Amino acid sequence: MIRLFPQHDVRMQESLDGRWDFVPECERVDRGRLPGKYTRTILVPSAWESLPGLENYRGRAWLRTEVPAIEGTALRLVFGGVSHTGTVFIDGKKVGQHEDAFTPWDVVVPGLKTGIHEVVVEADNSFGDHSALHVENDYYSYGGITRPVELQHVPAVYIDRVHAVPRRERGKWQLDISVRLKNWSKKSLKRQVVVMLGESGADFGNVTVAAGAEKVLRGVIKGLNVDAWDNAAPNLYYLETMLFENGEIVDDLVERIGFREMSIRGKKILLNGEPLRLRGYNRHEDHPQFGNALPVEAMTADLEIMRDLGCNVVRTCHYPNDMRFLDLCDELGMYVWEESHARAIKFDHPAFDRQIEASTREMVDWHFNFPSIVIWGCLNECDSISRAGRAVHRKVLQMLRDCDNSRPVTFASNKGEQDACLDLVDIVSWNRYDAWYRGGPQNVEPAIKEALKWLHSKKNPARGKPVIMSEFGAGAIYGTRQRQQAKWTEEYQCDCLDESLRVYLKHPDISGAIIWQFCDCRVTLGWWGSRPRTMNNKGTVDEYRRPKLAYDVVKRRMHEAAAAE
């Protein structure tokens, strides 16, 4: 299932995870739009690079299964992620398409006769004009249905989405509720909508949804007797929305929420009114056995390692993460900075505007209710210098705020004092490698002193904002050790991280220190010639999660900082 808890008691649903028929284009022997023969089977979810012979395959492939349909309901297919362009066919007819690997999406197909129907998904992980966000990069674009798939049978009017914003009024929690209904039928229909949190709730009464349209309802549940959510006490509650027709429940949706508020006061980030200091890692969804299709067991292991290190935050660089990973963060009390998909991409790509808007809006729409997400981000290391770049940053940041004004927004910048967009954010976030690209460990303290002096100078329109060190670190190849100072050794990585954490974690004007990166990860072949092993080797653990020498350095510094708070 796409989540770690059941979201429906009434709506009929089933997981489509399992073995699907599979054929990559390089093995096709026919020329039809869809394959006439499938040469393999593949596990869904998975990345096809995990199959022998396809470790480096880039292109198109087709995956096929069969699903039941029930007359009177529409067939709804929910995809956690298809990498990176997915096209869906039912009984040979195209019914939907989606661009980008990292946001969930759905296809709703009414009018199918009761019985078994063929579903084919064409997945494409190639680069080109069809993909602005997936380009040769410092991480790998895998191929396949890489996250879970769910089959649902939805009635004519169904609950598409519920968003809940917790707020405190006079010491009591309340929920601002938004319910989105959709009607796939050809006539207007009336339904009753009720939302419940335990014994408290909101009855929206009878509402009419026009044919082929959607309707958004808004309300408030006040005076809730609940406990707050935070890292120390990740208290979670289930919000149930029910749809009634003539007094009979015909659809439902369960969301899991936590009660917490995010705000900014001067140079401080506040969680539930208290200063929040973030300590953690950037993490790619990447594993040598699973590609970007990590099973829950591997996700859990990663989080447990980070907790052992003393972390309280993970940044989902540079794209939205699997919802099951976010569920785990909710349960474990791990804060999350999540960002829409972009890393050092060009804004003049013909598909950029359409795809960055889709990635941003879909991320917030599908991930709105995760209490662990405390920051929305975007446009990592993109053009934030030029006038045109500033216009794009302003647009995307405003898009985030329009979708959700309850969380602060930021982008990670590597432009230093040339950056022309820092006044647009709620939090200034810097990717700085002062101990790696710009010098050695001795450079860290004077460099950040000068950067903060510039940021908070009277003439800087971005002055007075909170600061997060969103990336810093050093490369080390597992097992490469020598006592003399030398890059790519584990000892040199220790020195760089030790000094960086010493400076950043105790600095009163720095609210967060997020190391680049958690684990070594695969990069595009030939993307940057200075990446040994065609890997980004800056992990504190290697790709197999084996600890490097820096593990104990980080653990000591992180736990010292936590104890000092």
MARLO-65264 format. One record per residue (C-alpha): residue number from 1; residue in three letters; x, y, z. Coordinates in steps of 0.001 Angstrom, whole numbers, padded with zeros to 6 digits. Example, Ala and Ser with C-alpha at 12.3 -4.5 7.8 and 13.67 -1.06 7.14 Angstrom:
2
(1; "ala"; (012300; -004500; 007800))
(2; "ser"; (013670; -001060; 007140))
***
This chain:
565
(1; "met"; (000000; 000000; 000000))
(2; "ile"; (001091; 003579; -000584))
(3; "arg"; (000831; 004407; 003154))
(4; "leu"; (001746; 002561; 006349))
(5; "phe"; (-001783; 002693; 007747))
(6; "pro"; (-005210; 001880; 006231))
(7; "gln"; (-006901; 004947; 004744))
(8; "his"; (-010265; 003346; 003921))
(9; "asp"; (-012781; 001176; 005753))
(10; "val"; (-015590; 001684; 003220))
(11; "arg"; (-013897; 002321; -000129))
(12; "met"; (-012869; -000904; -001848))
(13; "gln"; (-009150; -001048; -002452))
(14; "glu"; (-006301; -003473; -002996))
(15; "ser"; (-002568; -003326; -003469))
(16; "leu"; (-001211; -003961; -006947))
(17; "asp"; (002288; -004558; -005635))
(18; "gly"; (003757; -007835; -006833))
(19; "arg"; (005042; -009324; -010061))
(20; "trp"; (004042; -007643; -013333))
(21; "asp"; (004893; -008706; -016884))
(22; "phe"; (007783; -006608; -018176))
(23; "val"; (009713; -005822; -021325))
(24; "pro"; (012288; -003070; -021970))
(25; "glu"; (012377; -001511; -025416))
(26; "cys"; (015812; -003021; -026042))
(27; "glu"; (014234; -006511; -025893))
(28; "arg"; (011095; -005851; -027941))
(29; "val"; (010650; -007842; -031140))
(30; "asp"; (007472; -006109; -032380))
(31; "arg"; (006697; -002551; -033487))
(32; "gly"; (003232; -001934; -032087))
(33; "arg"; (002317; 000912; -029739))
(34; "leu"; (002180; -001645; -026950))
(35; "pro"; (004183; -004859; -026724))
(36; "gly"; (002724; -008051; -028094))
(37; "lys"; (005100; -010123; -025987))
(38; "tyr"; (006656; -009614; -022565))
(39; "thr"; (010089; -011154; -022063))
(40; "arg"; (010373; -010893; -018280))
(41; "thr"; (008543; -010268; -015054))
(42; "ile"; (009455; -007550; -012561))
(43; "leu"; (008539; -006809; -008975))
(44; "val"; (006441; -003694; -008390))
(45; "pro"; (007698; -001534; -006809))
(46; "ser"; (011313; -001748; -007963))
(47; "ala"; (013848; -000043; -010213))
(48; "trp"; (014635; -002026; -013358))
(49; "glu"; (018361; -001366; -012781))
(50; "ser"; (018155; -004088; -010122))
(51; "leu"; (017554; -006682; -012865))
(52; "pro"; (020554; -008512; -014368))
(53; "gly"; (021465; -007028; -017749))
(54; "leu"; (019594; -003752; -017136))
(55; "glu"; (021945; -002178; -014593))
(56; "asn"; (022596; 000770; -016928))
(57; "tyr"; (019451; 000742; -019077))
(58; "arg"; (018006; 004114; -019976))
(59; "gly"; (014919; 004313; -022154))
(60; "arg"; (011361; 003021; -022249))
(61; "ala"; (009862; -000145; -020827))
(62; "trp"; (006367; -001571; -020379))
(63; "leu"; (004830; -003235; -017337))
(64; "arg"; (001543; -005159; -017482))
(65; "thr"; (-000962; -006569; -014987))
(66; "glu"; (-004697; -007273; -014760))
(67; "val"; (-007270; -005607; -012511))
(68; "pro"; (-010957; -006142; -011736))
(69; "ala"; (-013577; -003483; -012484))
(70; "ile"; (-017056; -003150; -010975))
(71; "glu"; (-019891; -001445; -012844))
(72; "gly"; (-021274; 001558; -010995))
(73; "thr"; (-017827; 002535; -009699))
(74; "ala"; (-014821; 004072; -011390))
(75; "leu"; (-011466; 002373; -011369))
(76; "arg"; (-008887; 004592; -009656))
(77; "leu"; (-005206; 003722; -009960))
(78; "val"; (-002958; 005512; -007453))
(79; "phe"; (000772; 005505; -008209))
(80; "gly"; (003282; 006385; -005512))
(81; "gly"; (005885; 007039; -008205))
(82; "val"; (006802; 006059; -011754))
(83; "ser"; (010268; 006979; -012948))
(84; "his"; (010226; 009285; -014528))
(85; "thr"; (007461; 009620; -017142))
(86; "gly"; (004516; 007233; -016877))
(87; "thr"; (001767; 006561; -019402))
(88; "val"; (-001180; 004310; -018503))
(89; "phe"; (-003230; 002166; -020888))
(90; "ile"; (-006321; 000139; -020013))
(91; "asp"; (-007323; -002493; -022563))
(92; "gly"; (-004995; -000804; -025040))
(93; "lys"; (-006474; 002700; -024619))
(94; "lys"; (-004394; 005556; -023190))
(95; "val"; (-006096; 006852; -020028))
(96; "gly"; (-003430; 008982; -018320))
(97; "gln"; (000109; 010304; -018235))
(98; "his"; (002376; 011810; -015589))
(99; "glu"; (005766; 013518; -015634))
(100; "asp"; (008342; 013281; -012823))
(101; "ala"; (009352; 010312; -010694))
(102; "phe"; (008798; 011720; -007246))
(103; "thr"; (005198; 012801; -006762))
(104; "pro"; (002141; 010538; -006374))
(105; "trp"; (-000574; 010654; -009017))
(106; "asp"; (-003787; 008939; -009955))
(107; "val"; (-005878; 007922; -012948))
(108; "val"; (-009671; 007631; -012656))
(109; "val"; (-011425; 005539; -015320))
(110; "pro"; (-015245; 005271; -015233))
(111; "gly"; (-017449; 003179; -017514))
(112; "leu"; (-015580; -000116; -017415))
(113; "lys"; (-017677; -003271; -017476))
(114; "thr"; (-017524; -005701; -014579))
(115; "gly"; (-014669; -008116; -015186))
(116; "ile"; (-010924; -008297; -015662))
(117; "his"; (-009081; -005577; -017589))
(118; "glu"; (-005496; -005192; -018754))
(119; "val"; (-003379; -002360; -017352))
(120; "val"; (-000129; -001409; -019083))
(121; "val"; (002244; 001262; -017771))
(122; "glu"; (004878; 002662; -020091))
(123; "ala"; (007800; 004020; -018026))
(124; "asp"; (010523; 006203; -019514))
(125; "asn"; (013692; 007332; -017711))
(126; "ser"; (015453; 008830; -020735))
(127; "phe"; (016709; 012404; -020901))
(128; "gly"; (015519; 014908; -023497))
(129; "asp"; (013028; 017643; -024292))
(130; "his"; (010238; 015716; -022581))
(131; "ser"; (011917; 016069; -019162))
(132; "ala"; (013133; 019337; -017673))
(133; "leu"; (013682; 018096; -014128))
(134; "his"; (015283; 014721; -014856))
(135; "val"; (018651; 015545; -016388))
(136; "glu"; (022185; 014213; -016016))
(137; "asn"; (022863; 015044; -012422))
(138; "asp"; (024543; 014395; -009086))
(139; "tyr"; (022052; 011595; -008448))
(140; "tyr"; (020677; 008868; -010687))
(141; "ser"; (017364; 008792; -012575))
(142; "tyr"; (016231; 005191; -012187))
(143; "gly"; (013498; 003528; -014241))
(144; "gly"; (010302; 001658; -013456))
(145; "ile"; (007322; 001723; -011110))
(146; "thr"; (009479; 002568; -008132))
(147; "arg"; (006824; 003132; -005453))
(148; "pro"; (003658; 001209; -004530))
(149; "val"; (000511; 001067; -006693))
(150; "glu"; (-003011; 000892; -005328))
(151; "leu"; (-006307; -000027; -007004))
(152; "gln"; (-009476; 001657; -005693))
(153; "his"; (-013130; 001446; -006732))
(154; "val"; (-014650; 004885; -006185))
(155; "pro"; (-018352; 005866; -006284))
(156; "ala"; (-019692; 008621; -008539))
(157; "val"; (-018912; 011254; -005891))
(158; "tyr"; (-015801; 010433; -003884))
(159; "ile"; (-013423; 012109; -001428))
(160; "asp"; (-010358; 013154; -003376))
(161; "arg"; (-008365; 014995; -000713))
(162; "val"; (-008593; 016280; 002866))
(163; "his"; (-006196; 018918; 004201))
(164; "ala"; (-005990; 019784; 007892))
(165; "val"; (-004107; 022729; 009424))
(166; "pro"; (-003684; 022642; 013228))
(167; "arg"; (-003786; 026008; 014998))
(168; "arg"; (-003823; 027107; 018629))
(169; "glu"; (-006402; 029621; 019764))
(170; "arg"; (-006273; 030763; 023404))
(171; "gly"; (-004394; 027664; 024447))
(172; "lys"; (-006721; 025223; 022666))
(173; "trp"; (-006026; 023365; 019456))
(174; "gln"; (-008325; 023597; 016474))
(175; "leu"; (-008264; 022160; 012955))
(176; "asp"; (-008935; 024136; 009802))
(177; "ile"; (-010385; 021548; 007434))
(178; "ser"; (-010535; 021495; 003633))
(179; "val"; (-012374; 018631; 001883))
(180; "arg"; (-012222; 018168; -001894))
(181; "leu"; (-014937; 016071; -003524))
(182; "lys"; (-014966; 014899; -007130))
(183; "asn"; (-017882; 013736; -009278))
(184; "trp"; (-016974; 011612; -012307))
(185; "ser"; (-020602; 011009; -013325))
(186; "lys"; (-022676; 012894; -015924))
(187; "lys"; (-025172; 014398; -013491))
(188; "ser"; (-025135; 016603; -010396))
(189; "leu"; (-025314; 014649; -007168))
(190; "lys"; (-025983; 015545; -003537))
(191; "arg"; (-024011; 014066; -000636))
(192; "gln"; (-023595; 014651; 003114))
(193; "val"; (-020044; 015162; 004405))
(194; "val"; (-018923; 014573; 008008))
(195; "val"; (-015375; 014903; 009393))
(196; "met"; (-014485; 013369; 012775))
(197; "leu"; (-011462; 013476; 015073))
(198; "gly"; (-012331; 011162; 017924))
(199; "glu"; (-015573; 012465; 019431))
(200; "ser"; (-015225; 015925; 017856))
(201; "gly"; (-016226; 016738; 014324))
(202; "ala"; (-017739; 018956; 011668))
(203; "asp"; (-020899; 018214; 009686))
(204; "phe"; (-020917; 020036; 006352))
(205; "gly"; (-024486; 018950; 005701))
(206; "asn"; (-025765; 018118; 002222))
(207; "val"; (-023728; 019529; -000647))
(208; "thr"; (-024213; 019294; -004389))
(209; "val"; (-021319; 018417; -006687))
(210; "ala"; (-021839; 019239; -010358))
(211; "ala"; (-021368; 016629; -013054))
(212; "gly"; (-017714; 016043; -013954))
(213; "ala"; (-016621; 018678; -011439))
(214; "glu"; (-015013; 019052; -008037))
(215; "lys"; (-016152; 020937; -004953))
(216; "val"; (-014072; 022167; -002011))
(217; "leu"; (-015616; 022476; 001458))
(218; "arg"; (-014020; 024364; 004346))
(219; "gly"; (-014717; 024212; 008055))
(220; "val"; (-013209; 024257; 011544))
(221; "ile"; (-013141; 021778; 014418))
(222; "lys"; (-012542; 023771; 017608))
(223; "gly"; (-011666; 023089; 021234))
(224; "leu"; (-009749; 019869; 020722))
(225; "asn"; (-008253; 018147; 023744))
(226; "val"; (-005110; 016740; 022132))
(227; "asp"; (-001376; 016559; 022782))
(228; "ala"; (001116; 018356; 020556))
(229; "trp"; (003440; 016610; 018100))
(230; "asp"; (007202; 017127; 018249))
(231; "asn"; (010474; 015205; 018155))
(232; "ala"; (010245; 014139; 021789))
(233; "ala"; (006556; 013182; 021714))
(234; "pro"; (005331; 012374; 018173))
(235; "asn"; (001637; 012151; 019064))
(236; "leu"; (-000566; 011211; 016085))
(237; "tyr"; (-004335; 011278; 015560))
(238; "tyr"; (-006646; 009868; 012892))
(239; "leu"; (-008984; 012211; 011037))
(240; "glu"; (-011878; 010391; 009342))
(241; "thr"; (-013962; 011938; 006561))
(242; "met"; (-017192; 010185; 005606))
(243; "leu"; (-019519; 010631; 002649))
(244; "phe"; (-023211; 009737; 003005))
(245; "glu"; (-025939; 009141; 000430))
(246; "asn"; (-029474; 008998; 001849))
(247; "gly"; (-028044; 008304; 005295))
(248; "glu"; (-025788; 005449; 004144))
(249; "ile"; (-022002; 005821; 004128))
(250; "val"; (-020666; 005363; 000591))
(251; "asp"; (-017062; 006589; 000817))
(252; "asp"; (-014412; 007478; 003387))
(253; "leu"; (-010846; 008719; 003764))
(254; "val"; (-008638; 008499; 006850))
(255; "glu"; (-005726; 010899; 007290))
(256; "arg"; (-003180; 010831; 010108))
(257; "ile"; (-002208; 014178; 011584))
(258; "gly"; (-000146; 015743; 014348))
(259; "phe"; (-000784; 018993; 016166))
(260; "arg"; (002077; 021419; 015748))
(261; "glu"; (002585; 024983; 014510))
(262; "met"; (005553; 026408; 012621))
(263; "ser"; (006493; 030089; 012757))
(264; "ile"; (009418; 032479; 012380))
(265; "arg"; (010413; 035127; 014939))
(266; "gly"; (013433; 037172; 013978))
(267; "lys"; (016390; 034835; 013521))
(268; "lys"; (014588; 031905; 015164))
(269; "ile"; (012514; 029040; 013772))
(270; "leu"; (009732; 028181; 016196))
(271; "leu"; (007899; 024894; 016688))
(272; "asn"; (004864; 025271; 018924))
(273; "gly"; (006237; 028621; 020034))
(274; "glu"; (009649; 027266; 021095))
(275; "pro"; (012985; 027753; 019272))
(276; "leu"; (013845; 024816; 017031))
(277; "arg"; (017418; 023834; 016262))
(278; "leu"; (017841; 021264; 013502))
(279; "arg"; (020604; 018662; 013327))
(280; "gly"; (020673; 016077; 010577))
(281; "tyr"; (021349; 014920; 007067))
(282; "asn"; (020548; 015297; 003433))
(283; "arg"; (019440; 011891; 002178))
(284; "his"; (018936; 010515; -001318))
(285; "glu"; (016551; 007649; -001991))
(286; "asp"; (019330; 005423; -003245))
(287; "his"; (020623; 001937; -002492))
(288; "pro"; (022945; -000357; -004490))
(289; "gln"; (020461; -003237; -004280))
(290; "phe"; (017182; -001336; -004720))
(291; "gly"; (018028; 001836; -006642))
(292; "asn"; (015491; 004477; -005582))
(293; "ala"; (012845; 001848; -004707))
(294; "leu"; (013828; 001236; -001094))
(295; "pro"; (011642; -001193; 000868))
(296; "val"; (010229; -000016; 004189))
(297; "glu"; (012789; -002109; 006050))
(298; "ala"; (015654; -000179; 004417))
(299; "met"; (013937; 003171; 005054))
(300; "thr"; (013519; 002266; 008711))
(301; "ala"; (017151; 001217; 009001))
(302; "asp"; (018267; 004589; 007587))
(303; "leu"; (016169; 006488; 010104))
(304; "glu"; (017409; 004382; 012993))
(305; "ile"; (021000; 005123; 011979))
(306; "met"; (020226; 008848; 011901))
(307; "arg"; (018569; 008650; 015312))
(308; "asp"; (021639; 006872; 016686))
(309; "leu"; (023748; 009721; 015310))
(310; "gly"; (021656; 012221; 017284))
(311; "cys"; (019788; 013720; 014328))
(312; "asn"; (016347; 015285; 014440))
(313; "val"; (015922; 016335; 010783))
(314; "val"; (016277; 014910; 007281))
(315; "arg"; (016238; 016921; 004072))
(316; "thr"; (014724; 015025; 001122))
(317; "cys"; (017227; 016230; -001417))
(318; "his"; (016187; 017151; -004075))
(319; "tyr"; (012678; 015837; -004567))
(320; "pro"; (009571; 014658; -002702))
(321; "asn"; (010032; 011330; -000922))
(322; "asp"; (008021; 008120; -000699))
(323; "met"; (004979; 008653; 001547))
(324; "arg"; (005895; 005559; 003544))
(325; "phe"; (009193; 007226; 004483))
(326; "leu"; (007281; 010316; 005589))
(327; "asp"; (004936; 008085; 007614))
(328; "leu"; (007983; 006711; 009418))
(329; "cys"; (009226; 010244; 010102))
(330; "asp"; (005813; 011102; 011569))
(331; "glu"; (005960; 008067; 013843))
(332; "leu"; (009569; 008566; 014953))
(333; "gly"; (009385; 012331; 015388))
(334; "met"; (011936; 013098; 012675))
(335; "tyr"; (011557; 016616; 011249))
(336; "val"; (011559; 016874; 007457))
(337; "trp"; (012556; 019557; 004977))
(338; "glu"; (010876; 018431; 001773))
(339; "glu"; (011388; 020127; -001570))
(340; "ser"; (009926; 019960; -005037))
(341; "his"; (012123; 018322; -007650))
(342; "ala"; (014941; 020512; -008931))
(343; "arg"; (018711; 020558; -008715))
(344; "ala"; (020822; 023029; -010702))
(345; "ile"; (018484; 022861; -013685))
(346; "lys"; (018004; 025329; -016525))
(347; "phe"; (014898; 027477; -016504))
(348; "asp"; (014778; 027778; -020308))
(349; "his"; (013991; 024087; -020893))
(350; "pro"; (010734; 023886; -022912))
(351; "ala"; (009026; 021762; -020241))
(352; "phe"; (010340; 023558; -017156))
(353; "asp"; (007388; 025813; -016303))
(354; "arg"; (004839; 023027; -016601))
(355; "gln"; (006866; 020437; -014734))
(356; "ile"; (008125; 022569; -011828))
(357; "glu"; (004574; 023751; -011193))
(358; "ala"; (003261; 020182; -011253))
(359; "ser"; (006028; 018899; -008951))
(360; "thr"; (005457; 021724; -006491))
(361; "arg"; (001670; 021583; -006379))
(362; "glu"; (001510; 017779; -006296))
(363; "met"; (004054; 017589; -003499))
(364; "val"; (002070; 019898; -001245))
(365; "asp"; (-001309; 018464; -002240))
(366; "trp"; (-000402; 014842; -001514))
(367; "his"; (001926; 015470; 001453))
(368; "phe"; (000023; 018265; 003185))
(369; "asn"; (-000946; 016389; 006358))
(370; "phe"; (002446; 014989; 007402))
(371; "pro"; (003321; 016765; 010677))
(372; "ser"; (006980; 015809; 010246))
(373; "ile"; (007275; 018182; 007262))
(374; "val"; (008235; 021483; 008879))
(375; "ile"; (009808; 023270; 005888))
(376; "trp"; (008945; 023407; 002178))
(377; "gly"; (011878; 023897; -000191))
(378; "cys"; (012486; 024307; -003918))
(379; "leu"; (015035; 025042; -006661))
(380; "asn"; (018226; 023710; -005092))
(381; "glu"; (021327; 025518; -006434))
(382; "cys"; (019485; 027007; -009401))
(383; "asp"; (019961; 030459; -010962))
(384; "ser"; (019288; 032854; -008096))
(385; "ile"; (021596; 035546; -009464))
(386; "ser"; (019979; 036904; -012618))
(387; "arg"; (016817; 038961; -012948))
(388; "ala"; (015137; 036084; -014812))
(389; "gly"; (016218; 033661; -012089))
(390; "arg"; (014772; 035928; -009413))
(391; "ala"; (011420; 035938; -011221))
(392; "val"; (011358; 032123; -011227))
(393; "his"; (012284; 031899; -007543))
(394; "arg"; (009610; 034433; -006640))
(395; "lys"; (007011; 032470; -008611))
(396; "val"; (007825; 029043; -007154))
(397; "leu"; (008160; 030290; -003566))
(398; "gln"; (004823; 032064; -003873))
(399; "met"; (003325; 028877; -005284))
(400; "leu"; (004421; 027053; -002144))
(401; "arg"; (002855; 029725; 000048))
(402; "asp"; (-000361; 029691; -001957))
(403; "cys"; (-000609; 025924; -001541))
(404; "asp"; (000212; 026016; 002186))
(405; "asn"; (000809; 029112; 004319))
(406; "ser"; (001342; 027122; 007524))
(407; "arg"; (005012; 026208; 006907))
(408; "pro"; (008077; 028368; 006197))
(409; "val"; (009615; 028209; 002715))
(410; "thr"; (013211; 028285; 001534))
(411; "phe"; (015640; 027221; -001161))
(412; "ala"; (019219; 026000; -000770))
(413; "ser"; (021673; 028436; -002318))
(414; "asn"; (025309; 028006; -003299))
(415; "lys"; (025677; 031522; -004726))
(416; "gly"; (027065; 033218; -001616))
(417; "glu"; (027032; 037015; -001695))
(418; "gln"; (025943; 037014; -005337))
(419; "asp"; (022533; 035613; -004450))
(420; "ala"; (019718; 038020; -005361))
(421; "cys"; (016799; 036017; -003968))
(422; "leu"; (017411; 035592; -000236))
(423; "asp"; (014908; 038302; 000647))
(424; "leu"; (012152; 036135; -000893))
(425; "val"; (012441; 033283; 001634))
(426; "asp"; (011425; 032775; 005254))
(427; "ile"; (014695; 030959; 006030))
(428; "val"; (018091; 031599; 004423))
(429; "ser"; (019662; 028250; 003526))
(430; "trp"; (023269; 027938; 002445))
(431; "asn"; (025083; 025107; 000692))
(432; "arg"; (028679; 025816; 001700))
(433; "tyr"; (031689; 023523; 001454))
(434; "asp"; (034262; 025786; 003063))
(435; "ala"; (036225; 022785; 004342))
(436; "trp"; (036181; 020946; 001006))
(437; "tyr"; (036000; 023080; -002157))
(438; "arg"; (037156; 026396; -000680))
(439; "gly"; (039946; 025306; 001622))
(440; "gly"; (040418; 023103; 004641))
(441; "pro"; (038782; 022785; 008064))
(442; "gln"; (040520; 025973; 009248))
(443; "asn"; (038433; 027928; 006722))
(444; "val"; (035037; 027088; 008239))
(445; "glu"; (034813; 029591; 011104))
(446; "pro"; (036160; 032713; 009344))
(447; "ala"; (034103; 031962; 006225))
(448; "ile"; (030773; 031701; 008052))
(449; "lys"; (031615; 034768; 010141))
(450; "glu"; (032025; 036825; 006961))
(451; "ala"; (028890; 035338; 005368))
(452; "leu"; (026716; 036176; 008390))
(453; "lys"; (028195; 039669; 008601))
(454; "trp"; (027190; 040242; 004968))
(455; "leu"; (023720; 038728; 005419))
(456; "his"; (022811; 040828; 008446))
(457; "ser"; (024311; 044090; 007204))
(458; "lys"; (021965; 047089; 007078))
(459; "lys"; (021909; 047249; 003290))
(460; "asn"; (020953; 043589; 002811))
(461; "pro"; (017182; 043151; 002300))
(462; "ala"; (017490; 039549; 003587))
(463; "arg"; (018937; 040570; 006960))
(464; "gly"; (017463; 039325; 010192))
(465; "lys"; (016253; 035950; 008899))
(466; "pro"; (016982; 032503; 010371))
(467; "val"; (019873; 030619; 008748))
(468; "ile"; (020240; 026908; 008032))
(469; "met"; (023466; 025360; 006795))
(470; "ser"; (021651; 023182; 004280))
(471; "glu"; (024727; 021432; 002858))
(472; "phe"; (028307; 021011; 004021))
(473; "gly"; (030647; 018070; 004117))
(474; "ala"; (033571; 016254; 002544))
(475; "gly"; (034099; 013199; 000405))
(476; "ala"; (035645; 009986; 001691))
(477; "ile"; (035933; 006600; 000023))
(478; "tyr"; (035177; 003808; 002453))
(479; "gly"; (038392; 002145; 003584))
(480; "thr"; (040696; 004840; 002197))
(481; "arg"; (042800; 005867; 005167))
(482; "gln"; (046164; 007522; 005763))
(483; "arg"; (047549; 009743; 008477))
(484; "gln"; (048734; 012600; 006244))
(485; "gln"; (046054; 015128; 005295))
(486; "ala"; (044608; 013998; 001974))
(487; "lys"; (041235; 014425; 000334))
(488; "trp"; (039041; 011358; -000156))
(489; "thr"; (040433; 009775; 003017))
(490; "glu"; (038184; 008993; 005946))
(491; "glu"; (040495; 010949; 008259))
(492; "tyr"; (040131; 014136; 006199))
(493; "gln"; (036348; 013776; 006210))
(494; "cys"; (036495; 013460; 010006))
(495; "asp"; (038449; 016709; 010299))
(496; "cys"; (036075; 018609; 007995))
(497; "leu"; (032880; 017441; 009680))
(498; "asp"; (034270; 017828; 013177))
(499; "glu"; (035177; 021474; 012639))
(500; "ser"; (032016; 022295; 010678))
(501; "leu"; (029765; 020854; 013377))
(502; "arg"; (031766; 022524; 016132))
(503; "val"; (031144; 025903; 014532))
(504; "tyr"; (027617; 025511; 013202))
(505; "leu"; (025890; 023625; 016009))
(506; "lys"; (026735; 026155; 018707))
(507; "his"; (026348; 029361; 016680))
(508; "pro"; (023458; 031543; 017969))
(509; "asp"; (022592; 032790; 014469))
(510; "ile"; (022437; 029333; 012863))
(511; "ser"; (019207; 027388; 013389))
(512; "gly"; (020160; 024213; 011571))
(513; "ala"; (023095; 022124; 010373))
(514; "ile"; (022275; 019504; 007725))
(515; "ile"; (025250; 017432; 006563))
(516; "trp"; (025795; 016475; 002956))
(517; "gln"; (025127; 013597; 002983))
(518; "phe"; (023793; 010527; 004765))
(519; "cys"; (024981; 007785; 002389))
(520; "asp"; (027073; 007563; -000746))
(521; "cys"; (024864; 007475; -003837))
(522; "arg"; (025068; 006743; -007540))
(523; "val"; (025357; 009682; -009982))
(524; "thr"; (024842; 009862; -013730))
(525; "leu"; (027774; 008346; -015606))
(526; "gly"; (030032; 011120; -016828))
(527; "trp"; (028031; 013863; -015075))
(528; "trp"; (031099; 015223; -013339))
(529; "gly"; (034535; 013778; -013949))
(530; "ser"; (035707; 014367; -010391))
(531; "arg"; (033242; 011926; -008831))
(532; "pro"; (035272; 008776; -008034))
(533; "arg"; (033383; 005494; -008561))
(534; "thr"; (030650; 007483; -010389))
(535; "met"; (029305; 008071; -006884))
(536; "asn"; (028791; 011054; -004663))
(537; "asn"; (031100; 009885; -001872))
(538; "lys"; (030270; 012425; 000850))
(539; "gly"; (028181; 009991; 002904))
(540; "thr"; (028931; 009423; 006563))
(541; "val"; (028010; 005847; 005713))
(542; "asp"; (028751; 004279; 002341))
(543; "glu"; (026119; 003017; -000093))
(544; "tyr"; (025793; -000226; 001892))
(545; "arg"; (025379; 001820; 005122))
(546; "arg"; (028788; 000807; 006446))
(547; "pro"; (029973; 003543; 008868))
(548; "lys"; (033027; 005566; 007942))
(549; "leu"; (035347; 006977; 010601))
(550; "ala"; (033316; 010222; 010629))
(551; "tyr"; (030322; 008358; 012070))
(552; "asp"; (031629; 008611; 015631))
(553; "val"; (032698; 012236; 015135))
(554; "val"; (029226; 013222; 013981))
(555; "lys"; (027558; 011218; 016738))
(556; "arg"; (029603; 012930; 019431))
(557; "arg"; (028975; 016434; 018085))
(558; "met"; (025249; 015874; 017514))
(559; "his"; (024638; 014419; 020959))
(560; "glu"; (026638; 017202; 022608))
(561; "ala"; (024489; 019786; 020837))
(562; "ala"; (021281; 018007; 021833))
(563; "ala"; (022371; 017861; 025472))
(564; "ala"; (023203; 021580; 025458))
(565; "glu"; (019712; 022648; 024335))
***
